[in-house]
Amino acid sequence: MKKFSLLFLAVFLFQAAKAQVADYPKNEIKFNIANVMIIASAEIGYERFVAENQSIEFIALINDRINYHSEKGSRKFKTNSFKLGYNYYFGSETAGSGIYANPFIKLRTGDFEERKNIEGTATKITTNMDAFIIGFGVGYKWNYGDKFVFGPYANIARNFSDDTKDRFTAFEFNTGISIGYRF
């Protein structure tokens, strides 16, 4: 009887594990097309699904500009950011679709330079933009055939850098239109 119970338990666990293997793509690469067109910044990401409605994402922002500040005149951003986030999808039609919430942490490195006239002398002022950032985002994602994904999103975050807060602001906004491919 003991052997039968162990065999039954093993078969049951095998079937339960087999049932949990989903038939949807678990990886996604994505790109924020809006940043390239609006501020000449590249935002490239990777998302790994841990369940049908949950994922972990990593995003690299090249030439990250805080709150979409321009580089008009003699201002130049030399900043990059790296974001680690968790996505929870509320949609139920297909995996990783619908409205989602996105708490995240972000690390920005680099500096901001601008030239100003101080007492008649052109002076270069450099602001250290290194910051640890915590934020929250929301968005919507359409999933077409478990291959192509598309959707808008918006984030708000708080940075903890005194230099950045003194020159710009403590709160940062980011929006975009993400296009991606799942595999």
Secondary structure as GFF3:
##gff-version 3
##sequence-region A 1 183
A	DSSP	alpha_helix	2	20	.	.	.	ID=ss1
A	DSSP	beta_strand	27	32	.	.	.	ID=ss2
A	DSSP	alpha_helix	33	39	.	.	.	ID=ss3
A	DSSP	beta_strand	42	51	.	.	.	ID=ss4
A	DSSP	beta_strand	54	62	.	.	.	ID=ss5
A	DSSP	three_ten_helix	66	68	.	.	.	ID=ss6
A	DSSP	beta_strand	75	89	.	.	.	ID=ss7
A	DSSP	beta_strand	98	118	.	.	.	ID=ss8
A	DSSP	beta_strand	121	128	.	.	.	ID=ss9
A	DSSP	beta_strand	131	144	.	.	.	ID=ss10
A	DSSP	beta_strand	148	159	.	.	.	ID=ss11
A	DSSP	alpha_helix	162	167	.	.	.	ID=ss12
A	DSSP	beta_strand	171	182	.	.	.	ID=ss13
###
